[in-house]
Amino acid sequence: MPKAKKSSKRKKFDYNQDRKKMRKRSNKKYNPRIENSQIQNAWDNKKSTAKNLLVPIKKSSVSTCCGSVVAEQHHQKSKEANVPERDCKTLSSDLIEYAQYMIREHNDDFKAMAQDEKNYYQDTPKQIKRKINEYMRCHPDAFMDSDVVRAGHASGVGM
């Protein structure tokens, strides 16, 4: 007759798990930080996060004692909520200097940029084009207002 298997294996401590990180991760998941004061006041710790966020905020919660001032503040907050967030990504200072140098020296000639001595990472023309497009997207005002474009166009470099 075969032996009976053990019903459960003895639990061993897992030394590879960082218990502190696990606890922080679970706290973030189950106790999110709410910045909206109305949601924060209506929050019920006994409910799950999903159920708390499903509850609509009633317009009656806006007090009518001060009338126009409160309505004006509510109107202003709703305007702020409808404005899309500005893309606040930025590039490293090295990449910014690299893009400015390449534009200043070679203008739009990406093949010449690829052969430039400052191209330390041996980027291909397409990679350089992507980096410069990213620079122009992240810093449009600096790109248009700076002397980088003017110096490149005035000297006629890269044409």
Contacts in CASP RR format, 6 or more apart in sequence:
PFRMAT RR
TARGET T0000
AUTHOR 0000-0000-0000
METHOD contacts of the structure
MODEL  1
MPKAKKSSKRKKFDYNQDRKKMRKRSNKKYNPRIENSQIQNAWDNKKSTA
KNLLVPIKKSSVSTCCGSVVAEQHHQKSKEANVPERDCKTLSSDLIEYAQ
YMIREHNDDFKAMAQDEKNYYQDTPKQIKRKINEYMRCHPDAFMDSDVVR
AGHASGVGM
29 49 0 8 1.000
30 49 0 8 1.000
32 49 0 8 1.000
34 40 0 8 1.000
34 43 0 8 1.000
38 57 0 8 1.000
38 61 0 8 1.000
39 52 0 8 1.000
39 53 0 8 1.000
39 57 0 8 1.000
41 61 0 8 1.000
42 52 0 8 1.000
42 55 0 8 1.000
42 57 0 8 1.000
42 61 0 8 1.000
43 52 0 8 1.000
44 52 0 8 1.000
62 70 0 8 1.000
62 71 0 8 1.000
62 74 0 8 1.000
63 70 0 8 1.000
64 70 0 8 1.000
87 137 0 8 1.000
87 138 0 8 1.000
89 138 0 8 1.000
90 138 0 8 1.000
90 139 0 8 1.000
91 99 0 8 1.000
91 134 0 8 1.000
91 135 0 8 1.000
91 138 0 8 1.000
91 139 0 8 1.000
95 131 0 8 1.000
95 135 0 8 1.000
96 135 0 8 1.000
96 139 0 8 1.000
98 118 0 8 1.000
98 131 0 8 1.000
99 131 0 8 1.000
99 132 0 8 1.000
99 135 0 8 1.000
100 135 0 8 1.000
100 146 0 8 1.000
100 148 0 8 1.000
101 118 0 8 1.000
102 113 0 8 1.000
102 116 0 8 1.000
102 118 0 8 1.000
102 128 0 8 1.000
102 132 0 8 1.000
103 132 0 8 1.000
103 148 0 8 1.000
103 149 0 8 1.000
103 152 0 8 1.000
104 148 0 8 1.000
104 151 0 8 1.000
104 152 0 8 1.000
104 157 0 8 1.000
105 113 0 8 1.000
105 116 0 8 1.000
105 152 0 8 1.000
105 157 0 8 1.000
106 112 0 8 1.000
106 113 0 8 1.000
106 116 0 8 1.000
106 157 0 8 1.000
106 158 0 8 1.000
107 152 0 8 1.000
107 153 0 8 1.000
107 156 0 8 1.000
107 157 0 8 1.000
107 158 0 8 1.000
107 159 0 8 1.000
108 158 0 8 1.000
109 158 0 8 1.000
109 159 0 8 1.000
110 125 0 8 1.000
110 126 0 8 1.000
110 128 0 8 1.000
110 129 0 8 1.000
111 125 0 8 1.000
112 158 0 8 1.000
113 119 0 8 1.000
113 125 0 8 1.000
113 128 0 8 1.000
114 122 0 8 1.000
114 123 0 8 1.000
114 124 0 8 1.000
114 125 0 8 1.000
114 128 0 8 1.000
119 128 0 8 1.000
123 131 0 8 1.000
135 143 0 8 1.000
136 143 0 8 1.000
143 149 0 8 1.000
END
